[in-house]
């Protein structure tokens, strides 16, 4: 009886294509996403042009009361200086944004904890 049951289970699993629950029976072929025409202009093998660099550069304004807490690290990234915002230097770890403008001329890194912004 046990051998007959085992034979039945093996037959069922074989008919279903295996024992895994994510195996589908039969030969279903699903093509990968993407273009199938080799002349398709959106073919992912085509070289990708970088986005145009343009737009205005916005200069940062760091007020005197924050000049000890927002400092140049001496490092660069993507050709821009990296400035560090030291949370430990800020009173209570809270940044008062009055007079502060973080432009796109520098890259900013927050160090020393979670930064909170005070409301104006």
C-alpha positions in Angstrom: 0.0 0.0 0.0 2.9 2.3 0.9 4.6 1.6 -2.4 1.4 2.3 -4.3 0.9 5.6 -2.5 4.5 6.6 -3.2 4.1 5.8 -6.9 1.0 7.9 -7.0 2.7 10.9 -5.4 5.7 10.6 -7.8 3.3 10.4 -10.8 1.4 13.6 -9.6 4.7 15.5 -9.1 6.0 14.4 -12.4 2.8 15.5 -14.2 3.0 18.9 -12.5 6.6 19.5 -13.6 8.2 19.0 -10.2 7.7 19.3 -6.5 8.1 23.1 -6.1 5.0 25.2 -5.6 6.2 27.7 -8.2 6.8 25.3 -11.0 4.1 25.4 -13.7 3.2 22.4 -15.8 4.0 22.3 -19.5 6.4 24.4 -21.6 5.4 28.0 -21.1 8.0 30.4 -22.3 7.6 34.0 -21.2 9.9 36.4 -23.2 11.9 38.9 -21.2 10.7 42.5 -20.9 12.2 44.9 -23.4 12.3 45.4 -27.1 12.4 42.4 -29.4 13.1 44.3 -32.7 16.9 44.7 -33.1 16.4 48.0 -34.9 14.2 49.4 -32.1 15.6 52.9 -31.3 14.9 52.3 -27.6 17.2 49.2 -27.5 18.9 49.2 -24.1 22.3 48.3 -25.8 22.4 51.7 -27.4 24.7 54.2 -25.7 23.0 56.5 -23.3 23.6 60.2 -23.6 24.1 61.9 -20.3 21.4 64.4 -19.4 22.2 67.9 -20.4 24.0 69.8 -17.7 22.4 73.1 -17.6 20.3 75.0 -15.3 21.3 77.7 -12.9 23.8 77.2 -10.2 22.5 78.4 -6.9 25.1 79.7 -4.5 24.9 78.6 -0.9 24.5 81.2 1.9 25.8 80.2 5.3 25.1 82.8 8.0 27.8 83.7 10.5 26.0 81.9 13.4 26.3 78.6 11.5 29.8 79.0 10.1 31.3 76.8 12.9 28.7 74.0 12.3 28.7 73.9 8.5 32.3 73.6 7.4 34.3 72.5 4.3 35.5 68.9 4.8 38.3 69.3 2.2 36.8 66.4 0.2 35.2 66.7 -3.2 32.5 64.6 -4.9 31.3 65.0 -8.5 33.7 67.9 -8.8 32.0 69.8 -5.9 33.3 70.6 -2.4 31.7 68.5 0.3 30.5 70.5 3.3 29.8 68.9 6.7 26.8 69.9 8.8 27.8 68.9 12.3 24.7 68.1 14.4 26.8 67.9 17.6 27.7 71.6 17.1 24.1 72.7 16.8 22.3 73.7 20.0 20.1 70.7 20.8 20.9 69.2 17.4 18.4 71.7 15.9 19.3 73.7 12.8 17.7 77.2 12.7 17.4 77.8 8.9 17.1 81.6 9.3 19.3 83.2 6.7 20.6 79.7 5.5 20.4 78.7 1.8 21.8 75.3 0.8 22.5 75.8 -2.9 23.7 73.3 -5.5 27.2 74.6 -5.5 28.3 72.2 -2.7 27.4 68.7 -1.5 26.3 68.5 2.1 26.9 65.6 4.5 25.2 65.4 7.9 27.3 64.0 10.7 26.9 63.5 14.4 23.3 62.4 14.8 19.9 63.1 13.4 19.4 66.6 12.3 16.2 68.5 13.2 15.1 71.7 11.6 13.6 74.5 13.7 10.6 76.3 12.3 10.9 79.9 11.3 
